[in-house]
Amino acid sequence: MAMSYGMEIAMDANQRPSRHMPFFMPAQSMAASANATTTILKTDVITSVSLFVLIPLLLLVTPVIGLVVLISLLISLLLMGLTGLIGLESLVGRIVQLATRNAQGD
């Protein structure tokens, strides 16, 4: 059974724990965490919140781009909040419709 070189090194390090990992192993770990981060960034809330961390850096480096990013972020958060409210109202409406449909008359 063929194993990747990284797996062989990891298994070898497991048998001899005093030996250090080679220098390229952190890069492989970072690649796995970058993939997980990309998956997390597909959700709107975490992406929007993480952009607030980048805004002070952008304002220091290039104030114009930082302000554009800040305004677009605030607009997107506002629109996400408004669409969330609309979704909740329709959810309540569906529950009422289901309740009236299932009600039995005389």
Distance bins in CASP14 RR format, pairs under 12 A and 6 or more apart:
PFRMAT RR
TARGET T0000
AUTHOR 0000-0000-0000
RMODE 2
METHOD distances of the structure
MODEL  1
1 7 0 0 0 0 0 1 0 0 0 0 0
1 8 0 0 0 0 0 1 0 0 0 0 0
2 8 0 0 0 0 0 1 0 0 0 0 0
3 9 0 0 0 0 1 0 0 0 0 0 0
3 10 0 0 0 0 1 0 0 0 0 0 0
3 11 1 0 0 1 0 0 0 0 0 0 0
3 12 0 0 0 0 0 1 0 0 0 0 0
4 10 0 0 0 0 1 0 0 0 0 0 0
4 11 0 0 0 0 0 1 0 0 0 0 0
4 25 0 0 0 0 0 1 0 0 0 0 0
4 28 0 0 0 0 1 0 0 0 0 0 0
5 11 0 0 0 0 0 1 0 0 0 0 0
5 12 0 0 0 0 0 1 0 0 0 0 0
5 22 0 0 0 0 1 0 0 0 0 0 0
5 24 0 0 0 0 1 0 0 0 0 0 0
5 25 0 0 0 0 0 1 0 0 0 0 0
5 28 0 0 0 0 0 1 0 0 0 0 0
6 12 0 0 0 0 1 0 0 0 0 0 0
6 13 0 0 0 0 1 0 0 0 0 0 0
6 14 0 0 0 0 0 1 0 0 0 0 0
6 21 0 0 0 0 1 0 0 0 0 0 0
6 22 0 0 0 0 1 0 0 0 0 0 0
6 24 0 0 0 0 1 0 0 0 0 0 0
6 25 1 0 0 1 0 0 0 0 0 0 0
6 27 0 0 0 0 0 1 0 0 0 0 0
6 28 1 0 0 1 0 0 0 0 0 0 0
6 29 0 0 0 0 0 1 0 0 0 0 0
6 31 0 0 0 0 0 1 0 0 0 0 0
7 13 0 0 0 0 0 1 0 0 0 0 0
7 14 0 0 0 0 0 1 0 0 0 0 0
7 25 0 0 0 0 0 1 0 0 0 0 0
7 28 0 0 0 0 0 1 0 0 0 0 0
8 14 0 0 0 0 0 1 0 0 0 0 0
8 15 0 0 0 0 0 1 0 0 0 0 0
8 22 0 0 0 0 0 1 0 0 0 0 0
8 25 0 0 0 0 0 1 0 0 0 0 0
9 15 0 0 0 0 0 1 0 0 0 0 0
9 16 0 0 0 0 0 1 0 0 0 0 0
9 19 0 0 0 0 1 0 0 0 0 0 0
9 20 0 0 0 0 0 1 0 0 0 0 0
9 21 1 0 0 1 0 0 0 0 0 0 0
9 22 1 0 0 1 0 0 0 0 0 0 0
9 23 0 0 0 0 0 1 0 0 0 0 0
9 24 0 0 0 0 1 0 0 0 0 0 0
9 25 1 0 0 1 0 0 0 0 0 0 0
9 28 0 0 0 0 1 0 0 0 0 0 0
10 16 0 0 0 0 0 1 0 0 0 0 0
10 17 0 0 0 0 0 1 0 0 0 0 0
10 19 0 0 0 0 0 1 0 0 0 0 0
10 21 1 0 0 1 0 0 0 0 0 0 0
10 22 0 0 0 0 0 1 0 0 0 0 0
10 24 0 0 0 0 0 1 0 0 0 0 0
10 25 1 0 0 1 0 0 0 0 0 0 0
10 28 0 0 0 0 1 0 0 0 0 0 0
10 29 0 0 0 0 0 1 0 0 0 0 0
11 17 0 0 0 0 0 1 0 0 0 0 0
11 19 0 0 0 0 0 1 0 0 0 0 0
11 21 0 0 0 0 0 1 0 0 0 0 0
12 18 0 0 0 0 0 1 0 0 0 0 0
12 19 1 0 0 1 0 0 0 0 0 0 0
12 20 0 0 0 0 0 1 0 0 0 0 0
12 21 0 0 0 0 1 0 0 0 0 0 0
12 22 0 0 0 0 0 1 0 0 0 0 0
12 25 0 0 0 0 0 1 0 0 0 0 0
13 19 1 0 1 0 0 0 0 0 0 0 0
13 20 1 0 0 1 0 0 0 0 0 0 0
13 21 1 0 1 0 0 0 0 0 0 0 0
13 22 0 0 0 0 1 0 0 0 0 0 0
13 25 0 0 0 0 1 0 0 0 0 0 0
14 21 0 0 0 0 0 1 0 0 0 0 0
19 25 0 0 0 0 0 1 0 0 0 0 0
20 26 0 0 0 0 0 1 0 0 0 0 0
21 27 0 0 0 0 0 1 0 0 0 0 0
21 28 0 0 0 0 1 0 0 0 0 0 0
21 29 0 0 0 0 1 0 0 0 0 0 0
22 28 0 0 0 0 1 0 0 0 0 0 0
24 30 0 0 0 0 0 1 0 0 0 0 0
24 31 0 0 0 0 0 1 0 0 0 0 0
25 31 0 0 0 0 0 1 0 0 0 0 0
25 32 0 0 0 0 0 1 0 0 0 0 0
26 32 0 0 0 0 0 1 0 0 0 0 0
26 33 0 0 0 0 0 1 0 0 0 0 0
27 33 0 0 0 0 0 1 0 0 0 0 0
27 34 0 0 0 0 0 1 0 0 0 0 0
28 34 0 0 0 0 0 1 0 0 0 0 0
28 35 0 0 0 0 0 1 0 0 0 0 0
29 35 0 0 0 0 0 1 0 0 0 0 0
29 36 0 0 0 0 0 1 0 0 0 0 0
30 36 0 0 0 0 0 1 0 0 0 0 0
30 37 0 0 0 0 1 0 0 0 0 0 0
31 37 0 0 0 0 0 1 0 0 0 0 0
31 38 0 0 0 0 0 1 0 0 0 0 0
32 38 0 0 0 0 0 1 0 0 0 0 0
32 39 0 0 0 0 0 1 0 0 0 0 0
33 39 0 0 0 0 0 1 0 0 0 0 0
33 40 0 0 0 0 0 1 0 0 0 0 0
34 40 0 0 0 0 0 1 0 0 0 0 0
34 41 0 0 0 0 0 1 0 0 0 0 0
35 41 0 0 0 0 0 1 0 0 0 0 0
35 42 0 0 0 0 0 1 0 0 0 0 0
36 42 0 0 0 0 0 1 0 0 0 0 0
36 46 0 0 0 0 0 1 0 0 0 0 0
37 43 0 0 0 0 0 1 0 0 0 0 0
37 46 0 0 0 0 1 0 0 0 0 0 0
37 47 0 0 0 0 0 1 0 0 0 0 0
37 50 0 0 0 0 1 0 0 0 0 0 0
38 46 0 0 0 0 0 1 0 0 0 0 0
38 47 0 0 0 0 0 1 0 0 0 0 0
39 46 0 0 0 0 0 1 0 0 0 0 0
39 47 0 0 0 0 0 1 0 0 0 0 0
40 46 1 0 1 0 0 0 0 0 0 0 0
40 47 0 0 0 0 1 0 0 0 0 0 0
40 49 0 0 0 0 0 1 0 0 0 0 0
40 50 0 0 0 0 1 0 0 0 0 0 0
41 47 1 0 1 0 0 0 0 0 0 0 0
41 48 0 0 0 0 0 1 0 0 0 0 0
41 49 0 0 0 0 0 1 0 0 0 0 0
41 50 1 0 0 1 0 0 0 0 0 0 0
41 51 0 0 0 0 0 1 0 0 0 0 0
43 49 0 0 0 0 0 1 0 0 0 0 0
43 50 0 0 0 0 0 1 0 0 0 0 0
43 80 0 0 0 0 0 1 0 0 0 0 0
44 50 0 0 0 0 0 1 0 0 0 0 0
44 51 0 0 0 0 0 1 0 0 0 0 0
44 73 0 0 0 0 0 1 0 0 0 0 0
44 76 1 0 0 1 0 0 0 0 0 0 0
44 77 0 0 0 0 1 0 0 0 0 0 0
44 79 0 0 0 0 0 1 0 0 0 0 0
44 80 1 0 1 0 0 0 0 0 0 0 0
44 81 0 0 0 0 1 0 0 0 0 0 0
44 83 0 0 0 0 1 0 0 0 0 0 0
44 84 0 0 0 0 0 1 0 0 0 0 0
45 51 0 0 0 0 0 1 0 0 0 0 0
45 52 0 0 0 0 0 1 0 0 0 0 0
45 76 0 0 0 0 0 1 0 0 0 0 0
45 77 0 0 0 0 1 0 0 0 0 0 0
45 80 1 0 0 1 0 0 0 0 0 0 0
45 81 0 0 0 0 0 1 0 0 0 0 0
45 84 0 0 0 0 0 1 0 0 0 0 0
46 52 0 0 0 0 0 1 0 0 0 0 0
46 53 0 0 0 0 0 1 0 0 0 0 0
47 53 0 0 0 0 0 1 0 0 0 0 0
47 54 0 0 0 0 0 1 0 0 0 0 0
47 73 0 0 0 0 1 0 0 0 0 0 0
47 76 0 0 0 0 1 0 0 0 0 0 0
47 77 0 0 0 0 0 1 0 0 0 0 0
47 80 0 0 0 0 0 1 0 0 0 0 0
48 54 0 0 0 0 0 1 0 0 0 0 0
48 55 0 0 0 0 0 1 0 0 0 0 0
48 69 0 0 0 0 0 1 0 0 0 0 0
48 70 0 0 0 0 0 1 0 0 0 0 0
48 72 0 0 0 0 0 1 0 0 0 0 0
48 73 1 0 0 1 0 0 0 0 0 0 0
48 74 0 0 0 0 1 0 0 0 0 0 0
48 75 0 0 0 0 0 1 0 0 0 0 0
48 76 1 0 0 1 0 0 0 0 0 0 0
48 77 1 0 1 0 0 0 0 0 0 0 0
48 78 0 0 0 0 0 1 0 0 0 0 0
48 79 0 0 0 0 0 1 0 0 0 0 0
48 80 1 0 0 1 0 0 0 0 0 0 0
48 81 0 0 0 0 0 1 0 0 0 0 0
49 55 0 0 0 0 0 1 0 0 0 0 0
49 73 0 0 0 0 1 0 0 0 0 0 0
49 76 0 0 0 0 0 1 0 0 0 0 0
49 77 0 0 0 0 1 0 0 0 0 0 0
49 80 0 0 0 0 0 1 0 0 0 0 0
50 73 0 0 0 0 0 1 0 0 0 0 0
51 57 0 0 0 0 0 1 0 0 0 0 0
51 58 0 0 0 0 1 0 0 0 0 0 0
51 66 0 0 0 0 0 1 0 0 0 0 0
51 69 1 0 0 1 0 0 0 0 0 0 0
51 70 0 0 0 0 1 0 0 0 0 0 0
51 71 0 0 0 0 0 1 0 0 0 0 0
51 72 0 0 0 0 1 0 0 0 0 0 0
51 73 1 0 1 0 0 0 0 0 0 0 0
51 74 0 0 0 0 0 1 0 0 0 0 0
51 76 0 0 0 0 1 0 0 0 0 0 0
51 77 0 0 0 0 1 0 0 0 0 0 0
52 58 0 0 0 0 0 1 0 0 0 0 0
52 59 0 0 0 0 0 1 0 0 0 0 0
52 66 0 0 0 0 0 1 0 0 0 0 0
52 69 0 0 0 0 0 1 0 0 0 0 0
52 70 0 0 0 0 1 0 0 0 0 0 0
52 73 1 0 0 1 0 0 0 0 0 0 0
52 74 0 0 0 0 0 1 0 0 0 0 0
52 76 0 0 0 0 0 1 0 0 0 0 0
52 77 0 0 0 0 1 0 0 0 0 0 0
53 59 0 0 0 0 0 1 0 0 0 0 0
53 69 0 0 0 0 0 1 0 0 0 0 0
53 73 0 0 0 0 0 1 0 0 0 0 0
54 60 0 0 0 0 0 1 0 0 0 0 0
54 61 0 0 0 0 0 1 0 0 0 0 0
54 62 0 0 0 0 0 1 0 0 0 0 0
54 65 0 0 0 0 0 1 0 0 0 0 0
54 66 0 0 0 0 1 0 0 0 0 0 0
54 69 1 0 0 1 0 0 0 0 0 0 0
54 70 0 0 0 0 1 0 0 0 0 0 0
54 73 0 0 0 0 1 0 0 0 0 0 0
55 61 0 0 0 0 0 1 0 0 0 0 0
55 62 0 0 0 0 0 1 0 0 0 0 0
55 63 0 0 0 0 0 1 0 0 0 0 0
55 65 0 0 0 0 0 1 0 0 0 0 0
55 66 1 0 0 1 0 0 0 0 0 0 0
55 67 0 0 0 0 1 0 0 0 0 0 0
55 68 0 0 0 0 0 1 0 0 0 0 0
55 69 1 0 0 1 0 0 0 0 0 0 0
55 70 1 0 1 0 0 0 0 0 0 0 0
55 71 0 0 0 0 0 1 0 0 0 0 0
55 72 0 0 0 0 0 1 0 0 0 0 0
55 73 1 0 0 1 0 0 0 0 0 0 0
55 74 0 0 0 0 0 1 0 0 0 0 0
56 63 0 0 0 0 0 1 0 0 0 0 0
56 66 0 0 0 0 1 0 0 0 0 0 0
56 67 0 0 0 0 0 1 0 0 0 0 0
56 69 0 0 0 0 0 1 0 0 0 0 0
56 70 0 0 0 0 1 0 0 0 0 0 0
57 63 0 0 0 0 0 1 0 0 0 0 0
57 65 0 0 0 0 0 1 0 0 0 0 0
57 66 0 0 0 0 1 0 0 0 0 0 0
57 69 0 0 0 0 0 1 0 0 0 0 0
57 70 0 0 0 0 0 1 0 0 0 0 0
58 64 0 0 0 0 1 0 0 0 0 0 0
58 65 1 0 1 0 0 0 0 0 0 0 0
58 66 1 1 0 0 0 0 0 0 0 0 0
58 67 0 0 0 0 1 0 0 0 0 0 0
58 68 0 0 0 0 1 0 0 0 0 0 0
58 69 1 0 1 0 0 0 0 0 0 0 0
58 70 0 0 0 0 1 0 0 0 0 0 0
58 71 0 0 0 0 0 1 0 0 0 0 0
58 72 0 0 0 0 0 1 0 0 0 0 0
58 73 0 0 0 0 0 1 0 0 0 0 0
59 65 0 0 0 0 1 0 0 0 0 0 0
59 66 1 0 1 0 0 0 0 0 0 0 0
59 67 1 0 0 1 0 0 0 0 0 0 0
59 68 0 0 0 0 0 1 0 0 0 0 0
59 69 0 0 0 0 1 0 0 0 0 0 0
59 70 1 0 0 1 0 0 0 0 0 0 0
60 66 0 0 0 0 1 0 0 0 0 0 0
61 69 0 0 0 0 0 1 0 0 0 0 0
62 68 0 0 0 0 1 0 0 0 0 0 0
62 69 0 0 0 0 1 0 0 0 0 0 0
63 69 0 0 0 0 0 1 0 0 0 0 0
63 70 0 0 0 0 0 1 0 0 0 0 0
64 70 0 0 0 0 0 1 0 0 0 0 0
64 71 0 0 0 0 0 1 0 0 0 0 0
65 71 0 0 0 0 0 1 0 0 0 0 0
65 72 0 0 0 0 0 1 0 0 0 0 0
66 72 0 0 0 0 1 0 0 0 0 0 0
66 73 0 0 0 0 1 0 0 0 0 0 0
66 74 0 0 0 0 0 1 0 0 0 0 0
67 73 0 0 0 0 0 1 0 0 0 0 0
67 74 0 0 0 0 0 1 0 0 0 0 0
68 74 0 0 0 0 0 1 0 0 0 0 0
68 75 0 0 0 0 0 1 0 0 0 0 0
69 75 0 0 0 0 0 1 0 0 0 0 0
69 76 0 0 0 0 0 1 0 0 0 0 0
70 76 0 0 0 0 0 1 0 0 0 0 0
70 77 0 0 0 0 0 1 0 0 0 0 0
71 77 0 0 0 0 0 1 0 0 0 0 0
71 78 0 0 0 0 0 1 0 0 0 0 0
72 78 0 0 0 0 0 1 0 0 0 0 0
72 79 0 0 0 0 0 1 0 0 0 0 0
73 79 0 0 0 0 0 1 0 0 0 0 0
73 80 0 0 0 0 0 1 0 0 0 0 0
74 80 0 0 0 0 0 1 0 0 0 0 0
74 81 0 0 0 0 0 1 0 0 0 0 0
75 81 0 0 0 0 0 1 0 0 0 0 0
75 82 0 0 0 0 0 1 0 0 0 0 0
76 82 0 0 0 0 0 1 0 0 0 0 0
76 83 0 0 0 0 0 1 0 0 0 0 0
77 83 0 0 0 0 0 1 0 0 0 0 0
77 84 0 0 0 0 0 1 0 0 0 0 0
78 84 0 0 0 0 0 1 0 0 0 0 0
78 85 0 0 0 0 0 1 0 0 0 0 0
79 85 0 0 0 0 0 1 0 0 0 0 0
79 86 0 0 0 0 0 1 0 0 0 0 0
80 86 0 0 0 0 0 1 0 0 0 0 0
80 87 0 0 0 0 0 1 0 0 0 0 0
81 87 0 0 0 0 1 0 0 0 0 0 0
81 88 0 0 0 0 1 0 0 0 0 0 0
82 88 0 0 0 0 0 1 0 0 0 0 0
82 89 0 0 0 0 0 1 0 0 0 0 0
83 89 0 0 0 0 0 1 0 0 0 0 0
83 90 0 0 0 0 0 1 0 0 0 0 0
84 90 0 0 0 0 1 0 0 0 0 0 0
84 91 0 0 0 0 1 0 0 0 0 0 0
85 91 0 0 0 0 0 1 0 0 0 0 0
85 92 0 0 0 0 0 1 0 0 0 0 0
86 92 0 0 0 0 0 1 0 0 0 0 0
86 93 0 0 0 0 0 1 0 0 0 0 0
87 93 0 0 0 0 1 0 0 0 0 0 0
87 94 0 0 0 0 1 0 0 0 0 0 0
88 94 0 0 0 0 0 1 0 0 0 0 0
88 95 0 0 0 0 0 1 0 0 0 0 0
89 95 0 0 0 0 0 1 0 0 0 0 0
89 96 0 0 0 0 0 1 0 0 0 0 0
90 96 0 0 0 0 0 1 0 0 0 0 0
90 97 0 0 0 0 0 1 0 0 0 0 0
91 97 0 0 0 0 0 1 0 0 0 0 0
91 98 0 0 0 0 0 1 0 0 0 0 0
92 98 0 0 0 0 0 1 0 0 0 0 0
92 99 0 0 0 0 0 1 0 0 0 0 0
93 99 0 0 0 0 1 0 0 0 0 0 0
93 100 0 0 0 0 0 1 0 0 0 0 0
93 101 0 0 0 0 0 1 0 0 0 0 0
94 100 0 0 0 0 0 1 0 0 0 0 0
94 101 0 0 0 0 0 1 0 0 0 0 0
95 101 0 0 0 0 0 1 0 0 0 0 0
95 102 0 0 0 0 0 1 0 0 0 0 0
96 102 0 0 0 0 0 1 0 0 0 0 0
96 103 0 0 0 0 0 1 0 0 0 0 0
97 103 0 0 0 0 0 1 0 0 0 0 0
END
